[in-house]
Amino acid sequence: MTKGFDNLEFEMRVKRARELMEKNNIDILLLTTPHNFRYFSGLDSYFWESPTRPWFLLIPQNSDPIALVPSIGQTALEKTWLKNIKTWSSPNPKDEGITLLKDTILNLLPNNGVVGCELGHESHLRMSINDFDMLRKDLSKIEFINASKIIWELRMIKSHNEIKKIKKIISLTSNVFDNLPKKINIGMSEIEICNIFKKELIENGAEHTLYISCASDKGGYDQIICSPSNKKVEDGDILIIDTGSTFDGYFCDFDRNFGFGKINKESQDAYKVLWEATEAGLQKIKPGCSCSDISNSMMEILKKSGLKSNSVGRMGHGLGLQVTEPPSIHSDDKTILRENMIITIEPCFEYLPRKMIVQEENILVTKNGFELLTSRTPEKIPIID
């Protein structure tokens, strides 16, 4: 599969953005974060891991996008579809592109106007608050408002080209998970097991394994967010691996559980209940269904089966250029599913205090229902002797 997108993909993203900007009376979108910058520019770089230099992308309503970047980024940006690129010499703590940004906005909006920024839900500015306050002060006739809602409205609906990339990383990760029991055994540490898993992912075509969590203990575990440890798996342990690996910037995000030796009946029963709750959630998925409907359908089964608590908080989320994106599969999230959304469902069953099992699947919302993108979690927990 070819990396990147053709220019038409980005032109369509800008076109859709402008339609939403017009509806919301926004003259310019100001983007600063790596995933939004990549979404509109195609820049593939992990230079963002250096926090020294901000990067800015302006999407005007009536003219071509403008990238304002530190000089080190000029050559890389010239390889994207963007044509209007401005630079400043950086690092420059006294003026990290703010004068250039201010002058560019003034050139586009000489009198007044509205600039939409990443100020809302699951968003942040990748520039200092002091610089943002200075920008607003110096451009007092221009209103800076929250545009996160329209950015997420764009990104929640995936294009066919985005879907192909997400399907690829999910498919290859599913294959690695399915074959993992043949490569691991009792007595290995969590780190050893995850290193085998990561090696297999890379050899099968994943580009990065940016997120891997792992936990293990007798009959379950008490958390699902920490990195693997030196703990060695023992008879009776259940081990979970959860990964957010990528192909061409797009994530998968799902987990699998593995039992070692003799697993007690209570744990196996809890695993089966969780599988049934997942099945109930899957059958709810279709355009027009709300995220809360999916969450409630799973929660109903878990509560009937003795759910003690739900420290995880939600039962899934959106997926794409970030390992988690809106919406949330949660009882309070009334977002309506639409065709070409990609979501995860991730029920958690804490069947004893500080003893949980979690299962997760990745799903494409289709015209009339859903397509399961992951190979389905086995109905019975895989046992490794």
C-alpha positions in Angstrom: 0.0 0.0 0.0 1.4 3.4 -1.0 2.1 5.8 1.8 0.6 9.3 1.9 -2.3 10.6 -0.1 -2.7 12.4 -3.4 -3.5 16.1 -3.5 -7.2 15.5 -4.1 -7.5 14.0 -0.6 -6.2 17.2 1.1 -8.2 19.5 -1.2 -11.3 17.6 -0.2 -10.4 18.0 3.5 -9.9 21.7 3.1 -13.2 22.0 1.1 -15.1 20.3 3.9 -13.4 22.5 6.5 -14.4 25.6 4.7 -18.0 24.5 4.5 -18.1 24.1 8.3 -16.2 27.3 8.8 -18.8 29.2 6.7 -21.6 27.7 8.8 -19.9 28.8 12.0 -18.8 32.2 10.7 -15.1 31.4 11.0 -12.7 33.2 8.6 -9.5 31.3 9.5 -8.6 28.0 11.2 -5.4 28.2 13.2 -3.9 24.7 13.8 -0.9 24.0 16.0 -1.0 20.3 17.0 0.8 17.5 15.1 -2.3 15.5 14.2 -4.3 18.4 12.9 -1.3 19.7 11.1 -0.7 16.3 9.5 -4.4 15.9 8.6 -4.4 19.0 6.4 -0.7 19.0 5.2 0.4 15.4 5.0 3.6 16.1 6.9 5.0 12.8 8.3 7.4 13.6 11.0 8.1 12.8 14.7 10.1 16.0 15.0 7.1 17.2 17.1 8.6 15.2 20.0 10.9 18.2 20.4 8.8 20.9 22.3 11.2 23.7 21.4 9.5 25.0 18.3 5.8 25.7 17.5 4.4 25.1 14.1 1.3 26.9 12.7 -1.1 26.1 9.8 -3.7 28.6 8.7 -6.7 27.5 6.7 -8.3 30.7 5.4 -11.8 30.8 4.0 -10.9 32.4 0.7 -7.2 31.6 0.0 -4.8 28.7 0.0 -3.5 27.2 3.3 -0.5 28.8 4.8 2.2 27.0 6.8 4.3 29.1 9.2 7.1 26.9 10.4 10.6 27.1 11.9 13.2 27.2 9.2 14.3 23.6 9.9 10.9 22.5 8.5 10.9 24.3 5.2 12.5 21.5 3.1 10.1 18.9 4.5 7.1 21.1 4.0 8.1 21.7 0.4 7.6 18.0 -0.3 3.9 18.2 0.8 1.1 19.6 -1.3 1.3 22.9 0.4 2.6 25.8 -1.7 2.5 28.8 0.7 5.2 28.3 3.3 6.7 31.0 5.5 9.5 30.5 8.0 11.3 32.1 10.9 14.7 31.4 12.4 14.3 29.2 15.4 14.9 28.6 18.3 14.1 32.2 19.2 12.4 32.2 22.7 11.8 36.0 22.4 9.7 35.5 19.3 8.8 32.0 18.2 7.0 32.9 15.1 4.4 35.1 16.8 5.3 38.2 14.8 5.1 36.2 11.6 1.8 34.7 12.6 0.4 38.0 13.6 1.4 39.7 10.4 0.0 36.9 8.3 -3.4 37.0 10.0 -3.5 40.8 9.7 -2.8 40.5 6.0 -5.7 38.1 5.7 -8.0 40.0 8.0 -6.9 43.7 7.9 -10.0 45.0 9.7 -11.6 42.3 11.8 -12.7 38.7 11.7 -12.9 35.4 13.5 -10.1 32.9 14.0 -11.0 29.3 15.1 -8.5 27.6 17.4 -8.0 24.2 19.1 -9.5 25.4 22.4 -12.1 22.8 23.2 -12.8 19.1 23.9 -9.9 16.7 23.5 -7.8 19.6 22.0 -5.0 21.9 23.0 -2.7 24.6 21.7 0.9 23.6 20.9 2.2 27.1 21.7 2.8 28.8 24.9 -0.2 30.4 26.7 1.8 33.6 27.0 2.3 33.7 23.2 -1.4 33.0 22.6 -2.4 35.8 25.0 0.0 38.2 23.3 -1.4 37.3 19.9 -5.0 38.0 21.1 -3.9 41.3 22.8 -2.0 42.5 19.7 -5.0 41.5 17.4 -7.7 42.9 19.6 -10.1 43.5 16.7 -10.0 39.8 15.8 -12.0 37.3 17.8 -10.4 34.0 18.7 -12.9 31.3 19.3 -13.1 27.5 19.9 -13.2 25.5 16.7 -12.5 22.1 18.1 -16.1 21.0 17.4 -15.8 21.4 13.6 -12.3 19.9 13.6 -13.6 16.8 15.2 -16.6 16.7 13.0 -14.2 16.6 10.0 -11.9 14.0 11.5 -14.5 11.6 13.0 -15.7 10.8 9.4 -12.9 8.9 7.6 -12.3 9.0 3.9 -12.1 5.8 1.9 -8.3 6.3 1.7 -8.0 6.7 5.5 -10.1 3.6 6.0 -7.8 1.5 3.9 -4.8 2.5 6.0 -6.6 1.8 9.3 -7.8 -1.5 8.0 -4.2 -2.5 7.1 -2.8 -1.8 10.6 -5.7 -3.5 12.3 -5.5 -6.6 10.0 -1.7 -7.1 10.5 -2.0 -6.6 14.3 -4.9 -9.1 14.5 -2.7 -11.7 12.7 0.2 -11.0 15.2 -2.1 -11.4 18.2 -3.7 -14.6 16.8 -0.2 -16.2 16.4 1.3 -14.9 19.6 0.3 -18.0 21.8 2.7 -20.1 19.7 5.6 -17.9 20.7 5.2 -17.3 24.4 5.1 -19.5 27.5 4.9 -19.6 31.3 8.0 -18.1 33.0 8.6 -15.3 30.4 8.4 -11.8 31.8 5.9 -9.2 30.5 8.8 -7.3 28.9 10.0 -10.4 27.1 6.5 -11.2 25.8 5.9 -7.7 24.6 9.3 -7.5 22.9 8.4 -10.6 20.9 5.0 -9.0 20.1 6.6 -5.7 19.0 9.2 -7.5 16.8 6.4 -9.5 15.1 4.4 -6.2 14.5 7.3 -4.5 12.8 8.2 -7.6 10.7 4.6 -7.8 9.5 4.4 -4.2 8.4 3.6 -1.9 11.3 5.7 1.2 11.3 5.6 2.2 15.0 4.3 0.6 18.2 3.7 3.9 19.9 1.5 2.5 22.6 1.8 -0.8 24.4 0.4 -1.6 27.8 0.6 -4.9 29.6 -0.5 -6.4 32.9 -0.8 -9.8 34.4 -1.9 -11.5 37.6 -3.9 -14.4 39.0 -7.3 -14.4 37.3 -7.0 -10.8 35.9 -5.3 -7.5 36.6 -5.9 -4.2 38.4 -5.0 -1.7 35.7 -4.6 -1.5 31.9 -2.4 1.5 31.2 1.1 0.7 32.3 4.1 -0.5 30.4 5.2 -4.1 30.7 7.3 -5.0 33.8 9.9 -7.6 34.7 7.1 -9.7 36.3 7.2 -13.3 35.1 3.9 -14.9 34.2 2.9 -17.8 36.4 0.4 -20.6 36.4 -3.1 -19.1 36.8 -2.2 -15.7 35.5 -4.2 -13.8 32.8 -2.0 -11.4 30.8 -3.4 -8.5 28.7 -1.6 -6.7 25.9 -3.2 -3.5 24.5 -1.5 -1.8 21.5 -1.9 1.3 19.6 0.4 0.6 16.6 0.5 2.6 13.4 0.7 2.4 9.6 1.3 5.7 7.8 0.3 7.6 10.9 -3.0 5.8 11.5 -3.6 3.7 14.6 -5.2 0.5 15.6 -6.2 0.2 19.2 -7.2 -3.2 20.7 -6.2 -5.8 23.2 -6.1 -9.5 23.7 -6.0 -11.7 26.9 -4.0 -14.9 27.4 -4.4 -17.4 30.2 -1.4 -19.3 31.5 -1.8 -22.8 32.9 -4.8 -23.5 35.0 -7.3 -20.6 35.0 -10.0 -20.6 37.8 -13.6 -21.0 36.7 -14.6 -17.6 38.1 -12.1 -15.8 35.8 -13.2 -17.9 32.8 -16.9 -17.1 33.5 -16.0 -13.4 33.8 -14.2 -13.5 30.4 -17.3 -15.1 28.9 -19.6 -12.5 30.3 -17.3 -9.8 28.8 -17.4 -11.5 25.4 -21.2 -11.5 25.6 -21.3 -7.8 26.6 -19.0 -7.0 23.6 -21.4 -8.9 21.3 -24.3 -6.9 22.6 -22.4 -3.7 21.9 -21.5 -4.8 18.4 -25.1 -5.6 17.5 -26.1 -2.0 18.4 -23.7 -0.4 16.0 -25.2 1.3 13.0 -25.8 4.9 11.7 -28.3 6.7 13.9 -27.3 4.8 17.0 -25.9 6.9 19.9 -22.7 6.2 21.7 -24.7 6.0 25.0 -26.9 3.3 23.5 -23.9 1.1 22.8 -22.4 1.8 26.3 -25.7 1.1 28.0 -26.3 -2.2 26.2 -22.9 -3.5 27.4 -23.3 -2.1 30.9 -26.7 -3.9 31.3 -25.1 -7.3 30.8 -22.1 -6.5 33.1 -24.3 -5.2 35.9 -26.5 -8.3 35.8 -23.4 -10.4 36.1 -22.1 -8.7 39.2 -20.0 -5.7 38.0 -18.3 -4.2 41.1 -17.1 -0.9 39.6 -15.9 0.5 36.3 -12.6 2.4 37.0 -11.9 2.6 33.2 -14.7 5.2 32.8 -15.8 4.6 29.3 -16.3 1.6 27.0 -14.6 2.7 23.8 -13.8 5.7 21.6 -13.0 7.0 18.2 -9.8 6.0 16.3 -7.7 7.5 13.6 -4.6 9.6 13.5 -4.7 9.4 17.3 -5.0 6.3 19.4 -8.1 7.8 21.0 -10.4 10.4 19.4 -13.9 11.5 20.0 -16.6 10.2 20.4 -16.6 8.3 23.7 -18.6 5.1 24.1 -20.1 6.4 27.4 -23.5 6.7 28.9 -23.2 10.5 28.8 -22.0 10.8 25.2 -25.0 11.3 22.9 -23.0 11.5 19.7 -24.9 9.8 16.8 -22.9 7.3 14.8 -22.5 8.1 11.1 -21.2 6.1 8.2 -17.4 5.8 7.9 -16.8 6.5 11.6 -14.2 4.1 13.1 -14.7 3.3 16.8 -13.5 0.9 19.4 -15.7 -0.8 21.9 -13.9 -1.7 25.1 -16.0 -3.1 28.0 -14.3 -3.6 31.3 -15.6 -6.2 33.8 -14.3 -5.6 37.3 -15.8 -8.8 38.7 -13.9 -8.6 42.0 -12.4 -5.6 43.8 -9.2 -4.7 41.9 -9.6 -7.6 39.6 -10.7 -6.9 36.0 -10.7 -8.2 32.5 -11.0 -6.0 29.4 -11.7 -6.8 25.8 -11.5 -4.4 22.9 -12.5 -4.5 19.2 -12.2 -2.0 16.3 -15.2 -1.3 14.1 -16.1 0.6 11.0 -19.6 2.0 10.9 -21.1 1.1 7.5 -24.2 2.3 5.6 -26.5 -0.3 7.2 -24.6 -1.5 10.2 -20.9 -2.3 11.0 -17.8 -4.1 9.8 -15.7 -5.8 12.5 -12.1 -4.8 11.5 -10.3 -6.9 14.2 -10.3 -10.6 14.2 -12.9 -11.3 17.0 -11.6 -12.0 20.5 -11.9 -15.8 21.0 -15.1 -16.8 22.9 -12.9 -18.8 25.3 -9.7 -17.4 26.7 -6.6 -18.8 24.9 -4.7 -21.0 27.3 -0.9 -21.3 27.2 0.5 -24.3 29.1 
